[in-house]
Amino acid sequence: MLKAGDAAPDFTLTNHEGRPFTLSSLRGRKVLLWFYPMASTPG
């Protein structure tokens, strides 16, 4: 479990244009990661 201030592990996902996006491409910049729990619904 990460704690406030810990470095996030690198990951790659597909952006809205279908291109890969890697967290490490933002190294050195401030980034806010937000994880939405799907409104506490199953799925």
RAVENRA-V763478 format. One record per residue. N is the residue number from 1. RES is the residue in one letter. SS is DSSP state (alpha for helix, beta for strand, coil for the rest). PSI is psi in degrees with one decimal (NA if undefined). NEAR is the number of other ideal C-beta (glycine too) atoms within 12 Angstrom. Layout:
# RAVENRA-V763478
n:N res:RES ss:SS psi:PSI near:NEAR
n:N res:RES ss:SS psi:PSI near:NEAR
This chain:
# RAVENRA-V763478
n:1 res:M ss:coil psi:130.0 near:5
n:2 res:L ss:coil psi:149.8 near:10
n:3 res:K ss:coil psi:161.2 near:7
n:4 res:A ss:coil psi:129.2 near:9
n:5 res:G ss:coil psi:-13.3 near:6
n:6 res:D ss:coil psi:150.0 near:9
n:7 res:A ss:coil psi:135.6 near:13
n:8 res:A ss:coil psi:145.0 near:19
n:9 res:P ss:coil psi:148.2 near:12
n:10 res:D ss:coil psi:146.1 near:15
n:11 res:F ss:coil psi:160.7 near:16
n:12 res:T ss:beta psi:137.2 near:13
n:13 res:L ss:beta psi:174.2 near:14
n:14 res:T ss:beta psi:130.3 near:11
n:15 res:N ss:coil psi:-176.9 near:12
n:16 res:H ss:coil psi:-13.9 near:7
n:17 res:E ss:coil psi:3.3 near:7
n:18 res:G ss:coil psi:7.6 near:8
n:19 res:R ss:coil psi:149.1 near:11
n:20 res:P ss:beta psi:141.7 near:13
n:21 res:F ss:beta psi:131.5 near:17
n:22 res:T ss:beta psi:133.3 near:17
n:23 res:L ss:alpha psi:-38.1 near:19
n:24 res:S ss:alpha psi:-16.2 near:16
n:25 res:S ss:alpha psi:-13.4 near:16
n:26 res:L ss:alpha psi:11.2 near:15
n:27 res:R ss:coil psi:134.9 near:12
n:28 res:G ss:coil psi:-6.4 near:7
n:29 res:R ss:coil psi:155.5 near:9
n:30 res:K ss:coil psi:135.4 near:7
n:31 res:V ss:coil psi:137.7 near:17
n:32 res:L ss:coil psi:119.8 near:10
n:33 res:L ss:coil psi:129.3 near:17
n:34 res:W ss:coil psi:125.6 near:7
n:35 res:F ss:coil psi:116.1 near:9
n:36 res:Y ss:coil psi:124.7 near:8
n:37 res:P ss:coil psi:23.9 near:9
n:38 res:M ss:alpha psi:39.2 near:8
n:39 res:A ss:alpha psi:32.3 near:7
n:40 res:S ss:alpha psi:31.6 near:7
n:41 res:T ss:coil psi:152.8 near:7
n:42 res:P ss:coil psi:148.7 near:6
n:43 res:G ss:coil psi:NA near:6
